[in-house]
């Protein structure tokens, strides 16, 4: 039930109770007043009878009392009147005229009790009232009752009974009730008119506000307040409508402008702009915190781990792999894997990367021939980081429900990866710059800068771990003649050939460094002493077989190699490098194209300073 109906119902109930109560009260009080008036009239009549009979007795004309009583009984509204003597009076004076003895139980009761009694009888056409009033003897009055009657003080001498017509009382009561009913009904009607006129506008505007609020609750802020019929409600309606217009405009602008900051907009928008704004701000807040965090991460690996943390904690993914594909350097690398990689992406061409679109096994089974895990589904999505770099995210799902969930969050994941894109590109560029600063561009070998860092960080660890290194210092024999006779391009080619031979001749754990010009340094990781000479000689032999082409002709060159052993020859790597250089010098002095191992007798104070 609406409030308006409740108010009307409450008013109707209140007025009905008031109406009934007033009518009942009026009828009851008026009737009581009529009955009291009739009783008072009966009391006066009885007093007149008593005075008249006393006068007759005093004057000795009691025999003529019938005329007096008949005259009294003929008074209007008195239908009957009679006198009943008490047993004491009957005994003294007899029953009197017309048998003045008790006629019924009421007379007898009043004679015994000495109390007035009245009885009302209601009939369809009229109302009658029977009243019996006692005469009580007293010697203190005038005249003295005891002078004539043989009775005691307070004894009942007789009863005056009469029957009175009180129909006019009932009629007057009904008329009064009807008048009051009419007045009450008119009053109620006037009250309702007043309520309707002065309260209805406020009730109407209340319901209009309610309708507006209900529409706003469901996201519709275009509804306006109506029903303003007086000045006060007009003011309220105008203020609220103005506020609603501002809210509608503000929400629309917020929804539109905040929405711009979301990079991927493929999520379903709600009808309520407040929900959209709240959703967008929550997404922006999470993405902004993520952005702030990765901007302060040190390495690219940290950023990938941060993305993985979002996938696990925020999106509740428990089986996924992120693969970095560098098209420029033709390198694929798994940068993070939760529960391991389930496809051969490193060994074959990635379908998602090739078609630049998501691959969903739930749409077509066995979409990608590289996927190996049976009984599961997968969604592979490529994210372009730069023109040369792509990040492929492979998410494993266990059924239709999981697959639908992953599809639903794809746009959210893209927002995070798109946000991370500048940081990834920046860190990747720093990696490239660091690599360029540490790698010789001609030979793709490490350079002296890398050697300095390696010595500072890795050599102390090697000493603590008991790791050894074989040190080779390699130089091309008569390299200056190549530049002088054929030019620097051919000299560069000779250097590239040497670097290729060195790389093929050593293990992955070993390290090749272009030490400067045509000199190369090789650090052989945990290499036996006899193998140091063998590897060095293999490098020398292999290079001597290589052909260097220039101006349609070809020629061959040789190498000289000096060797030392760290930490056998010295616990300083720099001294061991110097020792290998000294051995190289001996190889040059000894005729070139040979391998010479360092010996202590090569040391002279002038050749090795305290800096080594």
Long-range contacts (C-beta under 8 A, 24 or more apart in sequence): 2-207, 3-203, 3-206, 4-203, 4-207, 7-203, 11-192, 11-195, 15-188, 15-191, 18-184, 19-181, 19-184, 19-185, 19-188, 22-180, 22-184, 23-177, 23-180, 23-181, 23-184, 26-176, 26-177, 26-180, 27-173, 27-174, 27-176, 27-177, 30-172, 30-173, 30-176, 30-177, 31-169, 31-170, 31-173, 34-166, 34-169, 34-170, 34-172, 34-173, 35-118, 35-120, 35-129, 35-166, 35-169, 37-169, 38-129, 38-131, 38-164, 38-166, 38-169, 39-116, 39-118, 39-129, 39-131, 41-77, 41-164, 42-118, 42-129, 42-131, 42-133, 42-162, 42-164, 43-116, 43-131, 43-133, 45-72, 45-75, 45-78, 45-81, 45-160, 45-162, 46-131, 46-133, 46-160, 46-162, 48-72, 49-81, 49-83, 49-160, 50-135, 50-160, 53-83, 54-143, 57-148, 58-143, 65-97, 66-97, 66-98, 73-162, 77-164, 77-165, 77-166, 77-168, 78-162, 78-163, 78-164, 78-165, 79-128, 79-162, 79-163, 79-164, 79-165, 80-161, 80-162, 80-163, 81-160, 81-161, 81-162, 81-163, 82-160, 82-161, 82-162, 83-158, 83-159, 83-160, 83-161, 84-111, 84-158, 84-159, 84-161, 85-157, 85-158, 86-111, 86-155, 86-156, 86-157, 86-158, 86-159, 87-111, 88-149, 88-150, 88-151, 88-155, 88-157, 89-149, 89-151, 89-157, 89-158, 92-149, 92-150, 100-158, 102-159, 103-161, 106-130, 106-132, 106-161, 107-132, 107-159, 107-161, 110-134, 110-156, 110-159, 110-161, 111-156, 111-158, 111-159, 112-156, 114-154, 114-156, 120-166, 122-170, 125-167, 126-165, 126-167, 126-170, 127-165, 127-166, 127-167, 127-169, 127-170, 128-163, 128-164, 128-165, 128-166, 129-163, 129-164, 129-165, 129-166, 130-161, 130-162, 130-163, 130-164, 131-161, 131-162, 131-164, 132-159, 132-160, 132-161, 133-159, 133-160, 133-161, 134-158, 134-159, 135-159, 135-160, 200-229, 201-227, 201-228, 201-229, 201-230, 201-232, 201-233, 202-232, 202-233, 204-229, 204-233, 205-233, 205-236, 205-237, 208-237, 209-240, 212-240, 212-244, 216-244, 216-247, 218-271, 218-272, 219-270, 219-271, 219-272, 219-273, 219-274, 219-275, 220-271, 221-247, 221-248, 221-251, 221-273, 222-248, 251-277, 255-280, 258-284, 262-415, 263-414, 263-415, 263-418, 263-419, 264-411, 264-412, 264-414, 264-415, 264-418, 265-411, 266-410, 266-411, 267-411, 267-412, 283-412, 283-415, 286-314, 287-415, 287-416, 287-419, 290-416, 290-419, 290-420, 291-419, 291-420, 291-423, 294-420, 294-423, 295-423, 297-423, 297-427, 299-427, 300-335, 300-424, 300-427, 300-428, 300-431, 301-335, 303-420, 303-423, 303-424, 303-427, 304-335, 304-336, 305-336, 306-420, 307-336, 307-416, 307-417, 307-420, 308-336, 308-338, 310-416, 311-338, 311-393, 311-413, 312-338, 315-409, 315-412, 315-413, 317-395, 317-406, 319-395, 319-396, 320-393, 320-394, 320-395, 320-396, 321-345, 321-393, 321-394, 322-391, 322-392, 322-393, 322-394, 323-350, 323-391, 323-392, 323-394, 324-389, 324-390, 324-391, 325-350, 325-353, 325-389, 325-390, 325-391, 325-392, 326-388, 326-389, 327-388, 327-389, 327-390, 328-388, 328-389, 329-388, 335-391, 339-396, 341-394, 342-371, 342-372, 342-373, 342-376, 342-378, 342-394, 342-396, 343-368, 343-370, 343-371, 343-372, 343-373, 343-378, 343-394, 344-370, 344-372, 345-370, 345-392, 345-394, 350-380, 350-382, 350-392, 351-380, 352-380, 352-381, 352-382, 352-392, 353-382, 353-390, 353-392, 356-382, 356-384, 357-382, 358-382, 358-410, 360-403, 360-407, 362-397, 362-400, 362-403, 377-402, 377-403, 379-403, 379-406, 379-407, 379-410, 381-410, 381-413, 381-414, 383-414, 383-417, 383-418, 383-421, 385-421, 385-424, 385-425, 385-428, 386-421, 386-425, 386-428, 389-424, 389-425, 389-428, 391-417, 391-424, 393-417, 440-514, 442-492, 442-495, 442-496, 442-499, 442-514, 443-495, 443-496, 443-498, 443-499, 443-514, 444-499, 445-499, 445-502, 445-503, 445-512, 445-513, 445-514, 445-520, 446-511, 446-512, 446-513, 446-514, 447-513, 447-514, 448-513, 448-515, 448-516, 450-513, 451-513, 451-515, 451-521, 454-511, 455-573, 455-574, 459-573, 463-567, 463-571, 467-525, 467-526, 468-526, 468-527, 468-565, 468-566, 468-567, 468-568, 469-523, 469-524, 469-525, 469-526, 469-527, 469-565, 469-566, 469-573, 469-576, 470-522, 470-523, 470-524, 470-527, 470-529, 470-531, 470-532, 470-535, 470-563, 470-564, 470-565, 470-566, 471-521, 471-522, 471-523, 471-524, 471-563, 471-564, 471-565, 471-566, 471-573, 471-576, 471-577, 471-579, 471-580, 472-520, 472-521, 472-522, 472-523, 472-524, 472-532, 472-535, 472-536, 472-539, 472-561, 472-562, 472-563, 472-580, 473-515, 473-519, 473-520, 473-521, 473-561, 473-562, 473-563, 473-577, 473-580, 473-581, 473-583, 473-584, 474-498, 474-502, 474-519, 474-520, 474-521, 474-522, 474-536, 474-539, 474-559, 474-560, 474-561, 474-584, 475-518, 475-519, 475-520, 475-559, 475-560, 475-561, 475-584, 475-588, 476-518, 476-557, 476-558, 476-559, 477-557, 477-558, 477-559, 477-560, 477-588, 477-592, 477-593, 478-557, 478-592, 479-517, 479-518, 479-557, 482-548, 482-557, 486-550, 486-551, 487-550, 490-548, 490-550, 491-518, 493-548, 493-549, 494-518, 494-548, 494-557, 497-543, 497-546, 497-548, 498-543, 498-559, 501-539, 501-542, 501-543, 501-546, 502-539, 504-542, 505-535, 505-538, 505-539, 505-542, 506-535, 521-577, 521-580, 529-565, 529-568, 532-563, 532-565, 532-597, 533-563, 533-595, 533-597, 536-561, 536-563, 536-595, 537-561, 537-595, 540-593, 540-594, 540-595, 544-593, 558-592, 558-593, 559-593, 560-584, 560-587, 560-588, 560-592, 560-593, 560-594, 560-595, 560-596, 561-587, 561-594, 561-595, 561-596, 562-586, 562-587, 562-595, 562-596, 562-597, 562-598, 563-595, 563-596, 563-597, 563-598, 564-597, 564-598, 565-598, 569-598, 572-612, 574-611, 574-612, 575-608, 575-612, 578-608, 578-612, 582-607, 582-608
